[in-house]
Amino acid sequence: MNRHITINQPARLEIGAGSVATVGAWAGDAQRVLVLTVDILRDKVASLGLRGAVTVYDDIPPEPDDRALERALDVAGELKPDLIIGLGGGSVMDIAKLVAVLWDRGQSLTDVIGPNKVAKRLSRLALIPTTAGTGSEAGIRALVTNSETQAKMAVESPFMGADLAVLDPELTFSVPAAVTAATGIDAMAHCVEAFTNIRAHDMIDSYARMGIGLVGKYLRRAVENGSDTEAREGMMLASYYGGICLGPVNTAAGHALAYPLGTRLHLPHGLANALIFPHVLAFNQPDRPEKTAEVLSFLGLKAGAGTEHVSAEAHAFCASLGVDMKLGNHGATEGDLRSWAEEAHAIRRLMDNNPRDMSIDQVEAIYKAAL
C-alpha cells in the first residue's frame, strides 16, 4: 500500500442484458459516427440505436498491426467523426482508442508509443466488448503490432479512456465455446499475473481476486451454455476487473511468452495465453506460494504445493474447457522455440514484472513443455 497508483476507468459504465440499447440515447445528436468493428458484427450496429450519419468500418484483423491502424485512420481522417465506437473484441477496441486520438495526423503512432505521450482526444469514445477476455474497455492502454519487427507496441494515455463502456452479456451469446474458453482464460491471466506481480497492490489484488473467482464460478457454465445470461455477465465482469488490473500493475511473463505465439503463429490472443498460463503459474509458484494457492482455490482446483502439482491442475482446468493445450498442434515446431524465447525475454516491460526472474533458457523450456 506504500506505492502510489492511479486507476483510470470509463466515465460511464452500463452493465446488464440489453444495456447496449442505451448507446443511442447517450450518443445524442452526434452527427458523424464511426463504428469500428468486424464483418460478422455488422448486424449488431443497428442495436445501438444511433442517429445521424453512421459509417461502419469492419476491416479490423484479429491481431492488428500498424498497417491496419493506418487504414482505419484514413477512414476516420476523411470522416472527421465526433463519435467513435469500438464494437468487438480487444483488437477492435484498441484500434478505436488509437483512432480517437490520432485521426487528425497531428501525431503519428511512433510519436505516442509508451506512457502519457498522447496530446489530446479528438472524438468521443464508446467501447462495447463482444467477448469476455481482454478487458480493453476498462483501461487506457492499446496494443498494435509492428509490421516489420512483429513486436507489440503499447500506447497508454488517459486520453484513450472510454467516455462510455457497455457490458451487455447478450452480445456474447453467439461467441463459440472454444473462443469463450480461450478469452475467459485470458481474462483470468490478466488477474492472476497482476495478483502475483512484483508490482502488486492491495487494491488491485481485490479486483484480481474478484475476477479469478468469477472465472472459477462462471467460465465453465458459459462454455457449456452460451446463452446462460448470468454466466455471460459474470465473465464480462471478470474481464472488466482484469482490465482494471492491467492499468496500475499490468501482466508479467505469461503475456510476454504469449505474444510471439500471436505474432508468429497468428494465434488468437486468448488461445496463446491459455497455452502458456499453466506453465508460468507453476514457474512462479515458489516465489508466490500463498497467492498461487489462492488461485487454485478460486478456480475450484485441488490444493497442493510444488510446481508439478500446480502445472497439472492448471493444465487440466484449461484442457477441461476444450482448449487444445499442445502448442505443436497449433503450428509450432521445436526449431521455432529458441528465437521465440529470445523475443519474449526481450519484452522487459512485462518480464521485469515477473516475481521470479526468467532466463532465455527457462523461457525456451516452458515453450518445450507446452509443445
C-alpha positions in Angstrom: 0.0 0.0 0.0 3.0 2.3 0.1 3.2 2.6 -3.7 1.2 5.3 -5.4 -1.1 4.0 -8.1 -3.6 5.6 -10.4 -6.8 3.8 -11.6 -8.5 5.1 -14.8 -11.9 3.8 -15.6 -14.6 4.7 -18.2 -16.5 7.9 -17.4 -19.8 5.9 -17.6 -20.4 2.2 -17.4 -23.5 0.4 -18.4 -23.9 -3.3 -17.3 -26.6 -5.8 -17.9 -28.6 -7.7 -20.5 -30.0 -5.2 -23.1 -27.8 -2.4 -21.9 -26.5 -1.9 -25.5 -29.8 -0.1 -26.2 -28.6 2.8 -24.1 -25.9 3.8 -26.6 -28.2 5.7 -28.9 -29.6 8.0 -26.2 -26.1 8.6 -24.8 -24.8 9.4 -28.3 -27.5 12.1 -28.6 -27.1 14.3 -31.6 -23.7 13.1 -32.7 -23.6 13.9 -36.4 -20.7 11.9 -37.7 -20.4 8.5 -36.1 -17.7 6.0 -37.0 -18.3 2.4 -35.8 -15.2 0.2 -35.9 -16.0 -3.5 -35.9 -15.6 -6.7 -37.8 -17.7 -8.1 -40.6 -19.6 -10.7 -38.5 -20.8 -8.0 -36.2 -22.2 -5.6 -38.8 -25.7 -6.7 -37.9 -25.2 -5.6 -34.3 -24.7 -2.0 -35.2 -28.5 -1.4 -35.6 -29.0 -2.4 -32.0 -27.0 0.7 -30.9 -29.9 2.9 -31.9 -27.7 5.6 -33.4 -29.0 8.7 -35.1 -27.2 10.9 -37.6 -24.8 9.7 -40.3 -23.2 6.3 -39.3 -20.1 5.0 -41.1 -19.2 1.4 -40.4 -15.6 0.2 -40.9 -15.2 -3.5 -40.4 -11.7 -4.3 -41.6 -10.1 -4.8 -38.2 -8.0 -8.0 -38.1 -7.6 -10.2 -35.0 -4.0 -9.1 -34.3 -3.9 -5.6 -35.8 -0.6 -4.1 -37.0 0.4 -0.6 -37.8 -0.9 -1.0 -41.4 -4.3 -2.0 -40.2 -4.3 1.1 -37.9 -3.3 3.3 -40.9 -6.3 2.1 -42.9 -8.6 2.9 -40.1 -7.0 6.3 -39.6 -7.6 7.0 -43.3 -11.3 6.4 -43.0 -11.5 8.5 -39.8 -9.5 11.3 -41.3 -11.9 11.6 -44.2 -15.0 11.4 -42.0 -13.7 13.6 -39.1 -16.0 11.8 -36.6 -17.4 13.4 -33.5 -18.0 10.0 -32.0 -16.1 6.7 -32.4 -17.5 3.4 -31.3 -15.4 0.2 -30.9 -17.7 -2.7 -31.2 -15.9 -6.0 -30.9 -13.1 -7.7 -29.1 -9.8 -6.3 -27.7 -8.3 -5.7 -31.1 -11.2 -3.6 -32.3 -11.3 -1.6 -29.0 -7.6 -1.0 -29.1 -7.8 0.3 -32.7 -10.8 2.5 -31.7 -8.8 4.0 -28.8 -5.9 4.9 -31.1 -8.1 6.3 -33.9 -9.8 8.5 -31.4 -6.5 10.3 -30.6 -4.6 10.1 -33.9 -7.1 10.6 -36.8 -6.1 14.3 -37.5 -2.5 13.1 -38.0 -1.2 15.7 -35.6 0.7 12.8 -34.0 1.9 9.6 -35.5 1.8 6.2 -33.9 5.6 6.3 -33.3 5.1 9.7 -31.5 2.9 8.2 -28.9 4.4 4.7 -28.1 4.8 4.5 -24.3 3.0 6.2 -21.5 1.5 9.7 -21.5 2.6 10.9 -24.9 -0.8 11.5 -26.5 -1.5 15.2 -26.8 -5.3 15.2 -26.9 -8.6 13.3 -27.6 -10.2 14.1 -31.0 -13.6 12.4 -30.7 -15.9 11.0 -28.1 -15.3 7.3 -27.5 -17.6 4.4 -26.7 -16.2 0.8 -26.2 -18.6 -2.1 -26.4 -16.9 -5.6 -26.0 -18.5 -8.6 -27.6 -16.2 -11.1 -26.0 -15.2 -11.5 -22.3 -11.4 -11.6 -22.3 -9.2 -8.5 -22.9 -10.9 -6.0 -20.6 -9.7 -3.3 -23.0 -12.9 -1.3 -22.4 -11.8 -0.8 -18.8 -8.4 0.8 -19.3 -6.3 3.4 -21.2 -3.8 1.1 -23.0 -3.8 -0.1 -26.6 -1.5 -2.6 -28.3 -0.7 -2.8 -32.0 1.9 -5.0 -33.8 4.9 -3.5 -35.6 4.5 -5.0 -39.2 8.3 -5.0 -39.7 9.6 -6.5 -36.4 6.4 -8.2 -35.3 6.9 -6.7 -31.8 3.9 -5.4 -29.8 3.9 -1.7 -29.4 2.0 -0.3 -26.4 0.4 3.2 -26.1 -1.0 4.4 -22.8 -2.8 7.6 -22.1 -5.8 8.9 -20.1 -7.0 10.4 -23.4 -7.8 6.9 -24.5 -10.2 6.1 -21.7 -13.7 5.5 -22.8 -16.5 8.0 -22.3 -18.9 5.1 -22.2 -18.3 1.4 -21.8 -21.2 -1.1 -22.2 -21.1 -4.7 -20.8 -24.1 -6.4 -22.4 -23.9 -10.2 -22.0 -26.3 -10.7 -24.8 -23.7 -9.5 -27.3 -21.6 -12.6 -26.3 -24.3 -15.2 -26.8 -23.0 -16.1 -30.3 -19.4 -16.5 -29.3 -18.3 -20.1 -29.9 -17.4 -22.3 -27.0 -13.7 -22.6 -28.0 -13.4 -18.8 -28.2 -15.4 -18.3 -24.9 -12.9 -20.7 -23.2 -9.8 -19.0 -24.6 -10.9 -15.4 -23.9 -12.1 -16.4 -20.5 -8.6 -17.8 -19.7 -7.1 -14.5 -21.0 -9.3 -12.6 -18.5 -8.1 -14.9 -15.7 -4.5 -14.5 -16.8 -4.8 -10.7 -16.5 -6.0 -11.1 -12.9 -3.5 -13.8 -12.0 -0.5 -12.1 -13.5 -1.3 -8.8 -11.7 -2.1 -10.7 -8.5 1.4 -12.4 -8.4 3.2 -9.4 -9.9 6.2 -7.8 -8.1 4.2 -4.5 -8.5 1.1 -6.0 -6.9 -1.0 -3.6 -4.8 -3.6 -4.4 -2.2 -6.4 -2.6 -4.0 -5.6 -4.3 -7.3 -5.4 -7.6 -5.5 -9.0 -7.1 -4.6 -10.1 -6.7 -8.2 -7.9 -9.7 -9.1 -9.5 -11.9 -6.5 -13.0 -11.0 -7.7 -12.0 -11.6 -11.3 -10.5 -15.0 -10.7 -13.4 -16.0 -8.5 -15.9 -15.1 -11.2 -13.9 -17.2 -13.8 -14.0 -20.1 -11.4 -17.7 -19.8 -10.9 -18.9 -18.9 -14.4 -16.4 -19.8 -17.2 -17.4 -23.5 -17.5 -21.1 -22.5 -17.5 -20.5 -20.0 -20.3 -18.6 -22.6 -22.3 -21.3 -25.2 -21.9 -24.3 -22.9 -22.5 -23.6 -19.8 -24.5 -27.0 -18.4 -23.7 -26.6 -18.5 -19.9 -27.1 -14.8 -19.2 -25.8 -15.0 -15.7 -22.6 -16.8 -16.7 -22.0 -14.5 -19.6 -22.5 -11.4 -17.4 -20.2 -12.9 -14.8 -17.5 -13.4 -17.4 -17.9 -9.9 -18.8 -17.4 -8.5 -15.2 -14.3 -10.8 -14.7 -12.9 -9.4 -18.0 -13.6 -5.9 -16.8 -11.8 -6.5 -13.5 -8.9 -7.9 -15.4 -8.8 -4.7 -17.5 -8.6 -2.7 -14.3 -5.7 -4.9 -13.1 -3.7 -4.0 -16.3 -3.6 -0.3 -15.6 -1.5 0.2 -12.4 0.1 -3.2 -12.3 -0.1 -4.9 -15.7 0.8 -8.5 -16.7 4.1 -10.3 -16.5 5.9 -13.3 -18.0 2.8 -15.1 -19.1 1.8 -12.4 -21.6 5.4 -11.9 -22.7 5.6 -15.5 -23.7 2.2 -15.4 -25.3 2.9 -12.5 -27.6 5.3 -14.4 -30.0 2.6 -17.1 -30.4 0.2 -14.4 -31.6 2.6 -12.6 -33.9 4.4 -15.6 -35.3 1.7 -18.3 -35.4 -1.2 -15.8 -35.7 -2.9 -17.5 -32.8 -5.8 -15.6 -31.1 -4.6 -13.8 -28.1 -6.8 -15.7 -25.7 -5.6 -19.1 -27.0 -1.9 -18.0 -26.8 -2.4 -17.1 -23.2 -4.2 -20.3 -22.4 -1.3 -22.4 -23.8 1.2 -20.6 -21.6 -0.8 -20.0 -18.4 -0.3 -23.3 -16.5 3.4 -23.3 -17.1 4.1 -19.7 -15.9 1.7 -20.1 -12.9 3.8 -23.1 -11.9 7.1 -21.5 -12.6 6.2 -18.6 -10.3 4.7 -20.8 -7.5 8.0 -21.0 -5.4 8.0 -17.2 -5.1 4.3 -16.8 -4.6 3.1 -19.9 -2.8 0.3 -18.3 -0.8 -1.2 -16.4 -3.8 -0.8 -19.4 -6.1 -2.8 -21.5 -3.5 -5.5 -18.8 -3.6 -5.7 -19.0 -7.4 -6.2 -22.8 -7.2 -8.9 -22.4 -4.6 -10.7 -19.7 -6.6 -10.7 -22.0 -9.6 -12.0 -25.0 -7.6 -8.8 -26.9 -8.1 -7.1 -29.3 -5.7 -4.9 -27.7 -3.1 -1.2 -28.7 -3.1 2.3 -27.4 -3.2 5.0 -27.8 -5.8 5.3 -26.7 -9.4 4.3 -30.1 -10.8 1.1 -30.1 -8.9 0.2 -26.5 -9.9 1.1 -27.1 -13.5 -1.0 -30.3 -13.7 -4.1 -28.7 -12.0 -4.0 -25.5 -14.2 -3.4 -27.5 -17.3 -6.3 -29.8 -16.5 -8.5 -26.8 -15.9 -7.8 -25.3 -19.3 -8.0 -28.6 -21.1 -11.3 -29.4 -19.5 -12.8 -26.3 -21.2 -11.9 -27.8 -24.6 -8.7 -26.0 -25.2 -6.1 -28.0 -27.2 -3.2 -27.4 -24.9 -0.4 -28.7 -27.2 1.5 -25.9 -28.8 2.7 -28.3 -31.6 -0.9 -28.8 -32.7 -1.2 -25.1 -33.4 1.8 -25.0 -35.8 4.8 -24.6 -33.6 8.0 -26.7 -34.2 10.9 -27.2 -31.8 13.1 -25.2 -34.2 11.0 -22.1 -33.6 11.3 -22.1 -29.9 14.7 -20.5 -29.3 14.0 -17.4 -31.4 10.6 -17.0 -29.7 12.3 -17.4 -26.3 14.7 -14.6 -27.1 11.9 -12.4 -28.4 9.7 -13.0 -25.3 12.7 -12.5 -22.9 13.3 -9.1 -24.5 9.8 -7.8 -23.6 11.2 -6.2 -20.5 8.1 -4.0 -19.7 6.4 -7.3 -18.8 9.2 -9.7 -17.9 10.5 -7.2 -15.3 7.2 -7.5 -13.5 7.5 -11.3 -13.0 8.0 -12.4 -9.4 10.7 -14.8 -10.4 13.5 -14.0 -12.8 13.3 -16.0 -16.0 16.3 -16.6 -18.3 16.1 -17.2 -22.1 16.8 -20.9 -21.4 13.9 -21.1 -19.0 11.6 -19.4 -21.4 12.6 -22.0 -24.1 12.0 -24.8 -21.6 8.4 -23.5 -21.0 7.8 -23.5 -24.7 9.1 -27.0 -25.0 6.9 -28.1 -22.1 3.9 -26.6 -23.9 4.9 -28.1 -27.3 
